[in-house]
Amino acid sequence: MTAMDERPVAPAEAALLIHEIEGHLLVESARTESRAAAARFTARLDWLTRAQREEVERAYAEDHLDLTRHTWRHTARRCEELRTEYETRYQHLRRRLVAGCLLGVTCVLLITGLCAYAP
């Protein structure tokens, strides 16, 4: 058992650590995917010398990784946009529901009050 095993970890701290590990794993997976894509690309270029092949693979992997990062940023930005849109819509619907409930309760109380005073 290590010192880390004995120390209690708060749920928020554990969640943060898990997200950080997931991020590292995702980045490493993207790097591996980029290198594999570069190797597949250069495998079709059999006329390249070894040095040329390595340079093309490096450049291709770098471009592929840049594209992946751009896609992730775009997806994250779109997620934030959707979150904002959905939160706004949810607040609007919640206000409408509360207003409808208040109107319904008011109508019931009004009708009950009128029935109590009716001869």
MDAnalysis code that builds the backbone (N, CA, C; Angstrom):
import MDAnalysis as mda
import numpy as np

u = mda.Universe.empty(357, n_residues=119, atom_resindex=np.repeat(np.arange(119), 3), trajectory=True)
u.add_TopologyAttr("name", ["N", "CA", "C"] * 119)
u.add_TopologyAttr("resid", np.arange(1, 120))
u.add_TopologyAttr("resname", ["MET", "THR", "ALA", "MET", "ASP", "GLU", "ARG", "PRO", "VAL", "ALA", "PRO", "ALA", "GLU", "ALA", "ALA", "LEU", "LEU", "ILE", "HIS", "GLU", "ILE", "GLU", "GLY", "HIS", "LEU", "LEU", "VAL", "GLU", "SER", "ALA", "ARG", "THR", "GLU", "SER", "ARG", "ALA", "ALA", "ALA", "ALA", "ARG", "PHE", "THR", "ALA", "ARG", "LEU", "ASP", "TRP", "LEU", "THR", "ARG", "ALA", "GLN", "ARG", "GLU", "GLU", "VAL", "GLU", "ARG", "ALA", "TYR", "ALA", "GLU", "ASP", "HIS", "LEU", "ASP", "LEU", "THR", "ARG", "HIS", "THR", "TRP", "ARG", "HIS", "THR", "ALA", "ARG", "ARG", "CYS", "GLU", "GLU", "LEU", "ARG", "THR", "GLU", "TYR", "GLU", "THR", "ARG", "TYR", "GLN", "HIS", "LEU", "ARG", "ARG", "ARG", "LEU", "VAL", "ALA", "GLY", "CYS", "LEU", "LEU", "GLY", "VAL", "THR", "CYS", "VAL", "LEU", "LEU", "ILE", "THR", "GLY", "LEU", "CYS", "ALA", "TYR", "ALA", "PRO"])
u.atoms.positions = np.array([
    [0.838, -1.176, 0.000],
    [0.000, 0.000, 0.000],
    [0.887, 1.244, 0.000],
    [0.549, 2.214, -0.825],
    [1.366, 3.425, -0.909],
    [0.701, 4.543, -0.134],
    [1.408, 5.647, -0.009],
    [0.854, 6.806, 0.689],
    [-0.380, 7.331, -0.026],
    [-0.406, 7.205, -1.337],
    [-1.572, 7.665, -2.104],
    [-2.804, 6.833, -1.770],
    [-2.604, 5.542, -1.473],
    [-3.736, 4.676, -1.162],
    [-4.359, 5.021, 0.182],
    [-3.572, 5.558, 1.086],
    [-4.058, 5.859, 2.426],
    [-4.742, 7.217, 2.508],
    [-4.439, 8.095, 1.612],
    [-4.998, 9.451, 1.647],
    [-6.397, 9.431, 1.053],
    [-7.395, 9.945, 1.787],
    [-8.739, 10.003, 1.196],
    [-8.778, 11.030, 0.070],
    [-9.517, 10.699, -0.966],
    [-9.618, 11.576, -2.135],
    [-11.053, 12.077, -2.233],
    [-11.188, 13.378, -2.311],
    [-12.520, 13.974, -2.457],
    [-13.083, 13.606, -3.825],
    [-14.403, 13.433, -3.910],
    [-15.004, 13.077, -5.210],
    [-14.684, 14.086, -6.308],
    [-14.678, 15.360, -5.987],
    [-14.375, 16.375, -7.004],
    [-12.930, 16.234, -7.484],
    [-12.032, 15.953, -6.545],
    [-10.620, 15.786, -6.900],
    [-10.440, 14.530, -7.753],
    [-11.144, 13.478, -7.398],
    [-11.059, 12.232, -8.169],
    [-11.594, 12.441, -9.580],
    [-12.715, 13.160, -9.694],
    [-13.291, 13.428, -11.023],
    [-12.323, 14.245, -11.862],
    [-11.680, 15.234, -11.256],
    [-10.704, 16.053, -11.976],
    [-9.525, 15.208, -12.456],
    [-9.048, 14.322, -11.583],
    [-7.935, 13.449, -11.942],
    [-8.337, 12.509, -13.081],
    [-9.532, 11.969, -13.018],
    [-10.014, 11.074, -14.076],
    [-10.107, 11.814, -15.403],
    [-10.627, 13.042, -15.375],
    [-10.721, 13.826, -16.618],
    [-9.338, 14.127, -17.187],
    [-8.383, 14.394, -16.310],
    [-7.023, 14.672, -16.772],
    [-6.407, 13.426, -17.419],
    [-6.607, 12.278, -16.788],
    [-6.085, 11.027, -17.351],
    [-6.752, 10.732, -18.692],
    [-8.069, 10.930, -18.767],
    [-8.774, 10.714, -20.030],
    [-8.216, 11.618, -21.121],
    [-7.932, 12.860, -20.763],
    [-7.362, 13.794, -21.734],
    [-6.021, 13.320, -22.253],
    [-5.149, 12.869, -21.340],
    [-3.838, 12.358, -21.769],
    [-3.994, 11.139, -22.668],
    [-4.896, 10.247, -22.302],
    [-5.112, 9.053, -23.123],
    [-5.664, 9.417, -24.496],
    [-6.558, 10.389, -24.538],
    [-7.128, 10.823, -25.807],
    [-6.064, 11.437, -26.710],
    [-5.204, 12.267, -26.130],
    [-4.132, 12.891, -26.915],
    [-3.164, 11.828, -27.430],
    [-2.797, 10.888, -26.577],
    [-1.873, 9.838, -27.015],
    [-2.503, 8.977, -28.101],
    [-3.776, 8.717, -27.983],
    [-4.486, 7.955, -29.016],
    [-4.478, 8.717, -30.342],
    [-4.688, 10.031, -30.273],
    [-4.673, 10.844, -31.489],
    [-3.284, 10.848, -32.125],
    [-2.253, 10.909, -31.290],
    [-0.885, 10.868, -31.829],
    [-0.617, 9.537, -32.526],
    [-1.038, 8.460, -31.878],
    [-0.844, 7.131, -32.473],
    [-1.610, 7.020, -33.784],
    [-2.822, 7.520, -33.790],
    [-3.634, 7.495, -35.018],
    [-2.981, 8.317, -36.121],
    [-2.421, 9.463, -35.775],
    [-1.760, 10.318, -36.761],
    [-0.541, 9.628, -37.358],
    [0.256, 8.988, -36.488],
    [1.438, 8.279, -36.985],
    [1.033, 7.111, -37.885],
    [-0.032, 6.400, -37.506],
    [-0.491, 5.266, -38.321],
    [-1.002, 5.748, -39.677],
    [-1.746, 6.859, -39.682],
    [-2.248, 7.410, -40.943],
    [-1.084, 7.841, -41.836],
    [-0.070, 8.432, -41.222],
    [1.105, 8.851, -41.992],
    [1.832, 7.641, -42.582],
    [1.958, 6.599, -41.795],
    [2.626, 5.385, -42.292],
    [1.838, 4.753, -43.435],
    [0.501, 4.737, -43.317],
    [-0.323, 4.199, -44.416],
    [-0.165, 5.042, -45.673],
    [-0.095, 6.352, -45.498],
    [0.061, 7.242, -46.647],
    [1.398, 7.019, -47.350],
    [2.473, 6.980, -46.573],
    [3.797, 6.846, -47.192],
    [4.046, 5.439, -47.719],
    [3.301, 4.458, -47.246],
    [3.469, 3.094, -47.767],
    [3.123, 3.024, -49.243],
    [2.251, 3.904, -49.693],
    [1.879, 3.933, -51.113],
    [2.896, 4.664, -51.971],
    [3.813, 5.364, -51.336],
    [4.823, 6.141, -52.070],
    [6.148, 5.396, -52.032],
    [6.221, 4.312, -52.764],
    [7.390, 3.438, -52.697],
    [8.650, 4.030, -53.338],
    [8.544, 5.122, -54.042],
    [9.722, 5.722, -54.673],
    [10.488, 6.654, -53.727],
    [9.935, 6.920, -52.533],
    [10.620, 7.806, -51.589],
    [11.822, 7.108, -50.957],
    [12.854, 7.906, -50.709],
    [13.984, 7.369, -49.944],
    [13.564, 7.289, -48.480],
    [14.372, 6.636, -47.695],
    [14.038, 6.494, -46.279],
    [13.918, 7.860, -45.600],
    [14.859, 8.761, -45.878],
    [14.830, 10.101, -45.276],
    [13.595, 10.869, -45.740],
    [13.274, 10.767, -47.011],
    [12.085, 11.444, -47.535],
    [10.815, 10.877, -46.892],
    [10.781, 9.551, -46.768],
    [9.621, 8.896, -46.170],
    [9.424, 9.378, -44.723],
    [10.511, 9.433, -43.969],
    [10.431, 9.888, -42.579],
    [9.952, 11.336, -42.498],
    [10.453, 12.172, -43.397],
    [10.041, 13.581, -43.403],
    [8.565, 13.722, -43.770],
    [8.122, 12.973, -44.785],
    [6.720, 13.025, -45.192],
    [5.829, 12.498, -44.059],
    [6.247, 11.412, -43.417],
    [5.475, 10.865, -42.301],
    [5.370, 11.880, -41.168],
    [6.496, 12.530, -40.852],
    [6.485, 13.528, -39.778],
    [5.530, 14.673, -40.110],
    [5.635, 15.199, -41.333],
    [4.786, 16.318, -41.742],
    [3.312, 15.898, -41.796],
    [3.051, 14.722, -42.329],
    [1.678, 14.224, -42.441],
    [1.083, 14.027, -41.047],
    [1.850, 13.411, -40.147],
    [1.360, 13.173, -38.783],
    [1.087, 14.500, -38.072],
    [1.964, 15.472, -38.290],
    [1.786, 16.789, -37.673],
    [0.517, 17.462, -38.198],
    [0.316, 17.417, -39.506],
    [-0.892, 17.999, -40.100],
    [-2.156, 17.274, -39.611],
    [-2.068, 15.967, -39.546],
    [-3.204, 15.165, -39.092],
    [-3.563, 15.514, -37.646],
    [-2.541, 15.647, -36.798],
    [-2.762, 16.001, -35.398],
    [-3.325, 17.421, -35.272],
    [-2.839, 18.349, -36.091],
    [-3.377, 19.707, -36.090],
    [-4.853, 19.707, -36.477],
    [-5.189, 18.921, -37.476],
    [-6.584, 18.812, -37.900],
    [-7.441, 18.223, -36.781],
    [-6.918, 17.227, -36.100],
    [-7.640, 16.626, -34.978],
    [-7.874, 17.649, -33.876],
    [-6.840, 18.417, -33.543],
    [-6.991, 19.466, -32.517],
    [-8.035, 20.488, -32.941],
    [-7.995, 20.897, -34.197],
    [-8.978, 21.860, -34.711],
    [-10.398, 21.295, -34.584],
    [-10.546, 20.024, -34.921],
    [-11.858, 19.376, -34.831],
    [-12.329, 19.324, -33.391],
    [-11.429, 18.993, -32.470],
    [-11.802, 18.952, -31.053],
    [-12.229, 20.327, -30.567],
    [-11.472, 21.355, -30.946],
    [-11.822, 22.720, -30.510],
    [-13.176, 23.137, -31.075],
    [-13.390, 22.807, -32.349],
    [-14.668, 23.132, -32.977],
    [-15.812, 22.407, -32.261],
    [-15.605, 21.147, -31.956],
    [-16.634, 20.364, -31.271],
    [-16.896, 20.925, -29.876],
    [-15.850, 21.277, -29.151],
    [-16.016, 21.847, -27.812],
    [-16.754, 23.178, -27.880],
    [-16.407, 24.008, -28.869],
    [-17.079, 25.299, -29.026],
    [-18.559, 25.091, -29.343],
    [-18.838, 24.136, -30.212],
    [-20.238, 23.848, -30.566],
    [-21.006, 23.293, -29.360],
    [-20.340, 22.477, -28.564],
    [-20.977, 21.964, -27.341],
    [-21.365, 23.107, -26.411],
    [-20.475, 24.066, -26.258],
    [-20.780, 25.228, -25.411],
    [-21.947, 26.026, -25.986],
    [-21.957, 26.197, -27.303],
    [-23.073, 26.907, -27.931],
    [-24.391, 26.185, -27.678],
    [-24.379, 24.875, -27.860],
    [-25.599, 24.096, -27.631],
    [-26.011, 24.129, -26.165],
    [-25.034, 24.040, -25.276],
    [-25.349, 24.100, -23.844],
    [-26.040, 25.423, -23.510],
    [-25.493, 26.518, -24.021],
    [-26.090, 27.827, -23.777],
    [-27.495, 27.894, -24.361],
    [-27.643, 27.397, -25.576],
    [-28.946, 27.399, -26.238],
    [-29.961, 26.570, -25.451],
    [-29.561, 25.379, -25.028],
    [-30.480, 24.509, -24.290],
    [-30.808, 25.074, -22.912],
    [-29.820, 25.674, -22.244],
    [-30.086, 26.278, -20.939],
    [-31.072, 27.429, -21.069],
    [-30.903, 28.241, -22.106],
    [-31.827, 29.351, -22.340],
    [-33.231, 28.825, -22.613],
    [-33.309, 27.812, -23.436],
    [-34.608, 27.212, -23.758],
    [-35.245, 26.598, -22.517],
    [-34.442, 25.917, -21.702],
    [-34.949, 25.301, -20.489],
    [-35.477, 26.367, -19.524],
    [-34.754, 27.462, -19.366],
    [-35.214, 28.540, -18.485],
    [-36.531, 29.120, -18.988],
    [-36.639, 29.286, -20.297],
    [-37.869, 29.804, -20.882],
    [-39.034, 28.845, -20.613],
    [-38.810, 27.574, -20.847],
    [-39.871, 26.586, -20.603],
    [-40.223, 26.507, -19.125],
    [-39.239, 26.610, -18.256],
    [-39.506, 26.575, -16.817],
    [-40.345, 27.782, -16.394],
    [-40.019, 28.966, -16.927],
    [-40.819, 30.153, -16.619],
    [-42.255, 29.989, -17.092],
    [-42.411, 29.430, -18.301],
    [-43.762, 29.217, -18.822],
    [-44.534, 28.224, -17.959],
    [-43.874, 27.182, -17.506],
    [-44.525, 26.188, -16.665],
    [-44.948, 26.796, -15.327],
    [-44.059, 27.547, -14.704],
    [-44.393, 28.194, -13.434],
    [-45.537, 29.183, -13.625],
    [-45.505, 29.952, -14.699],
    [-46.584, 30.910, -14.965],
    [-47.898, 30.169, -15.186],
    [-47.859, 29.066, -15.929],
    [-49.070, 28.281, -16.159],
    [-49.616, 27.699, -14.869],
    [-48.727, 27.183, -14.030],
    [-49.171, 26.636, -12.738],
    [-49.776, 27.734, -11.859],
    [-49.131, 28.887, -11.804],
    [-49.659, 29.995, -11.018],
    [-51.013, 30.443, -11.552],
    [-51.154, 30.497, -12.858],
    [-52.428, 30.873, -13.457],
    [-53.501, 29.841, -13.104],
    [-53.147, 28.566, -13.172],
    [-54.093, 27.508, -12.833],
    [-54.518, 27.578, -11.384],
    [-53.576, 27.765, -10.478],
    [-53.897, 27.876, -9.049],
    [-54.752, 29.105, -8.801],
    [-54.419, 30.210, -9.456],
    [-55.210, 31.437, -9.306],
    [-56.640, 31.211, -9.777],
    [-56.809, 30.545, -10.899],
    [-58.158, 30.263, -11.410],
    [-58.935, 29.374, -10.447],
    [-58.298, 28.353, -9.923],
    [-58.968, 27.454, -8.973],
    [-59.373, 28.218, -7.719],
    [-58.474, 29.039, -7.188],
    [-58.799, 29.824, -5.997],
    [-59.914, 30.825, -6.277],
    [-59.883, 31.436, -7.444],
    [-60.918, 32.392, -7.812],
    [-62.267, 31.705, -7.936],
    [-62.295, 30.569, -8.600],
    [-63.551, 29.832, -8.766],
    [-64.057, 29.347, -7.407],
    [-63.144, 28.844, -6.574],
    [-63.533, 28.381, -5.235],
    [-64.077, 29.539, -4.419],
    [-63.427, 30.669, -4.509],
    [-63.892, 31.850, -3.770],
    [-65.250, 32.312, -4.257],
    [-65.461, 32.289, -5.577],
    [-66.751, 32.700, -6.121],
    [-67.853, 31.716, -5.732],
    [-67.528, 30.444, -5.709],
    [-68.517, 29.428, -5.322],
    [-68.884, 29.558, -3.852],
    [-67.935, 29.987, -3.032],
    [-68.204, 30.139, -1.598],
    [-69.152, 31.306, -1.342],
    [-69.126, 32.315, -2.170],
    [-70.001, 33.488, -1.989],
    [-71.274, 33.403, -2.811],
    [-71.416, 32.395, -3.630],
    [-72.624, 32.258, -4.452],
    [-73.773, 31.770, -3.574],
    [-74.997, 32.333, -3.777],
    [-76.153, 31.932, -2.944],
    [-76.626, 30.545, -3.213],
])
